[in-house]
Amino acid sequence: MFSLESLDGLDGELVAGVVAERQRWMERSVTAKEAAALLGWPAGRFEVAAERNGLVPGRLGRYDRAEVEGLPERDREGRE
């Protein structure tokens, strides 16, 4: 990890900005399991639809909620 001296030397505003961005990502993203539940799909269907539609997880292995919510429409279009 880091020594206390190293941590004290960090720019507090920079650290706050990084933490805030990560918190925003956590709020606007979901895990694969959460994505499947959000869509009312089994996990396997989500995984296949995500791959077929080029949806890849971002930071911390989480998916952008807006992209997940767009999957049902794109998935239906792909089947027609």
Secondary structure as GFF3:
##gff-version 3
##sequence-region A 1 80
A	DSSP	alpha_helix	4	8	.	.	.	ID=ss1
A	DSSP	alpha_helix	12	27	.	.	.	ID=ss2
A	DSSP	beta_strand	29	30	.	.	.	ID=ss3
A	DSSP	alpha_helix	32	39	.	.	.	ID=ss4
A	DSSP	alpha_helix	43	52	.	.	.	ID=ss5
A	DSSP	three_ten_helix	59	61	.	.	.	ID=ss6
A	DSSP	beta_strand	63	64	.	.	.	ID=ss7
A	DSSP	alpha_helix	65	79	.	.	.	ID=ss8
###
